[in-house]
Amino acid sequence: MDSIIPSTPGKFKMEKSSYMHRSRLHSSIAKLTFWSLVFIGIIYIFFFKAPSSYSASLPTDLSRRSLRTYTYGGATWEKRVRSSARIRSPNGVSVLVTGAAGFVGTHVSAALKRRGDGVLGLDNFNDYYDPSLKRARQALLERSGVFIVEGDINDAALLRKLFEVVPFTHVMHLAAQAGVRYAMENPGSYVHSNIAGFVNLLEICKSVNPQPAIVWASSSSVYGLNTKVPFSERDRTDQPASLYAATKKAGEEIAHTYNHIYGLSLTGLRFFTVYGPWGRPDMAYFFFTKDILKGKSISIFEAANHGTVARDFTYIDDIVRGCLGALDTAEKSTGSGGKKRAPAQLRVFNLGNTSPVPVSDLVTILERLLKVKAERNIMKLPRNGDVQFTHANISYAQRELGYKPITDLQSGLKKFVRWYLNYYSVGKKSVE
């Protein structure tokens, strides 16, 4: 879940009766909204498709940002691409990582490179949050030999060119417009990135030879207003509570289509509230840390029924292991050439920690680590797309990927705070 909502202090209760009952009418409206969104995405692809040249002007924010131009190509550029994607271990694979300058993308790219895989990054460095943090991640990856191409996943010519230069065996698709609340300000950016961008990538992947296996980031937000916990991959996901969630759900349906028609091997990963060093500034644990250190009050929200708001916080290193497990177990794409072959894989996994924690407890841990008392402002939970709680059932990922989270919230936050104080040079505080 991309947005974390604080809660009031108190004992955590995960009772179904504490969550709001949803009517059949609500379910029908949710379904209508979802399919309308898919239709809008398809229309969008035709009317806003990037020009097929080696210098593409693409919108990173359809309502507020000016067009940006990305330039690529040439002998020097191709040499950097090949060098970055060169496999250096006997059993290595070549992976195109989209959103490589993002939080999860940076950690996954570094992990792949460390074990000898060929890795090439792609990122548009948009300004949804401070681009300087993305540039710092880029510098970190470049020191380890990972080159990030600056470009947009909607640029079909760029993607085609990358596959001409490197026959990638796998794609780790992490590029997306993140955030639940931001969708209320700029819905177009979610359609642009999460629907049109995903379709554009799949169009390229189904056309190249050999077709790569694709692992992509879905989200725990697809469970939406579902009250059955813990969330299982078999549970209903037809009641998204936000536009962000709806676009992620649309991505799962689109993946099903491309798997069925074109034989693409596709694995979706539903991330549960990822946190850790080099994280996203729009996440609550991040801006709570910033505001607590500055002596600013932090908003602690409680659910309308006074129930506890909790999240299944999952440490970044655990998520990375899940991502690599998905890559390593992905079967090859089979293509659609009419040959009698076993169908390609289509899998969806929860990657969570299985231990929901009240967000008020998160604040308490941060207070202890920062040695600063937070000023808490108790407020009612607004209707901005967030849900009351998340809780992952990971039995499927455990069985198929060998996924096993090992980092508790206390330990993970300690590592994050240590990184934060160092990165932002905050005094000389020590973390116990």
Disulfide bonds with the S-S distance in Angstrom:
none
